[in-house]
Amino acid sequence: MIRTILRHLLTGKDGETHDIARYSWLWAVIVISAMIIHKEFWGTGVDVKDAAEALGASALAHGGALWAKKDTEPGG
């Protein structure tokens, strides 16, 4: 089940070709989330607005990258 979800998240339209932009998006979310968790539990706390802006900026940038390359994906 987890493998299927990850395959759908990390591959292009054909479901087989690995997509570096999607891997980049996943790692950005993981790193930002880890920084938020670290700061919350071992730091000074997290401003919810700052956390939302960081995750939103990552989603916007990676969404734009996926949109820009949509015509070059295999299986599209």
C-alpha positions in Angstrom: 0.0 0.0 0.0 2.7 2.5 1.0 4.8 1.5 -2.1 1.8 2.1 -4.3 1.2 5.6 -2.8 4.8 6.5 -3.1 5.0 5.2 -6.7 2.0 7.4 -7.6 3.5 10.4 -5.9 7.0 10.1 -7.3 6.5 9.0 -10.9 5.2 10.8 -14.0 2.0 10.5 -15.8 2.8 7.0 -17.0 3.3 5.7 -13.5 6.6 4.2 -14.3 9.2 7.0 -15.0 10.7 8.4 -11.9 10.4 12.2 -11.7 13.2 14.3 -10.1 10.9 17.2 -9.6 8.6 15.1 -7.5 11.5 13.7 -5.5 12.6 17.3 -4.9 9.2 18.3 -3.7 9.1 15.3 -1.3 12.5 16.0 0.1 11.6 19.7 0.5 8.5 18.9 2.5 10.4 16.4 4.6 13.2 18.9 5.4 10.8 21.8 6.2 8.7 19.5 8.4 11.8 18.2 10.2 13.0 21.8 10.8 9.5 22.7 12.2 9.4 19.7 14.5 13.0 20.3 15.7 12.4 24.0 16.4 9.1 23.2 18.1 10.5 20.5 20.5 14.1 21.7 21.0 14.0 25.3 20.1 12.0 28.4 20.7 8.7 27.3 19.1 7.4 27.8 15.7 5.4 30.6 14.3 2.5 29.0 12.4 2.5 31.7 9.8 6.2 31.1 9.0 5.7 27.4 8.8 2.7 27.8 6.5 4.6 30.2 4.3 7.6 27.8 4.0 5.4 24.8 3.1 3.3 27.0 0.7 6.3 28.4 -1.0 7.7 24.9 -1.6 4.3 23.7 -2.9 4.1 26.7 -5.3 7.6 26.3 -6.6 7.4 22.6 -7.2 3.9 22.9 -8.6 5.2 25.5 -11.1 8.1 23.1 -12.0 5.7 20.3 -12.6 3.4 22.5 -14.7 6.3 23.9 -16.8 7.4 20.4 -17.7 4.0 18.8 -18.2 4.3 18.5 -22.0 7.6 16.6 -21.8 6.5 13.8 -19.5 6.4 10.3 -20.9 2.9 8.8 -21.2 1.3 12.3 -21.5 
